[in-house]
Amino acid sequence: MTCTDFLAQLTDYFDGQVEPELLAEVQTHICECHHCEVVLDTTRQTIAIYREHEIYEFPTELRERLHTAIMAKCRTVSR
Amino acid sequence: MPAIQSPVAEEVHPDVALVARAKQGDTAAFEQLVRQYERQIFRVAQHITQNREDAEDIAQDAFLKAYEKLDQFQGNSKFSTWLVRIAVNESLMRLRKRKTSKTVSMDQDVETEDGSIPRDFAEWRPNPEQLYGQNELGDILRKTIQGLPPGFRTVFTLRDVENLSTEETAEALGLSVPAVKSRLLRARLQLRERLSRYFKQKGEPLPNGGPTP
């Protein structure tokens, strides 16, 4: 398996969806290729860090203002 | 004695009842849906537009549109996915308005491989949380995702920030599953490469030999 082949499997690998017959090859490649091991680890960290950090604040004051504005608009619509 | 098979009750999402009541004109039911999803919709819009005022407007317009078109929601997908789809469309429209000379669509940027081929193979040590304080880390994460092309940013936001499944992301964006996977890979790799500038282990000599083609 080349590094390009490995990258093509990366998304499925994260989702646990690599075809069984390919999985062993992917795992062997990770063990043998330090570059791809790093790419795998740092890509995993990239996903985790964006998932764990709320990068845009949503303070209560904003939430209340937004909520009031949304409901005011919706109440103008007759259902 | 044969085992008695109890019928598998299909789990009905709690939103289904709220949507049904809202369709009958129950504003309180719709308000509950708004409470449940306003933060997510605002966040999606802010991620795509990178602008807080735009995100506020988009969140208002998206919920208004959803309320107006509630009868068109057939329940084939989750209500939240349908709502996200409206918000994504509103957000992309806003970006198009902002850049009058340049079209912004989900198809943009797919032709280029720029930044999607890994070049930086340094490990991230110590880990980013040990390396930076919360505020500094937040700045880095915002700056980095801002630099991503809008089409990739959108896929990454839905799949990795909002944790939608690949299928839900495809549905929300009107893309095929393979198209989502391909964009997601490039988005993740581009972000990784850009973040590596900040997070990589300093002073590490490059290991011998490059990656295989």
Interface residues (C-beta under 8 A of the other chain):
Chain A: T2 C3 T4 L7 L10 T11 D12 D15 C33 H34 H35 C36 V38 V39 D41 T42 T43 Q45 T46 I47 I49 Y50 R51 H53 I55 Y56 F58 L62 R63 R65 L66 H67 A69 I70 M71 K73 C74 R75 V77 R79
Chain B: A22 K23 Q24 G25 T27 F30 E31 V34 R35 E38 R39 F42 R43 Q46 H47 R52 E56 A59 Q60 F63 L64 Y67 E68 L70 P118 F121 A122 E123 W124 N127 P128 L137 G138 L141 R142 I145 F156 D160 V161 N163 T166 K181 L184 L185 R188 L189 L191 R192 L195 S196 F199 P207 G210 P211 T212 P213
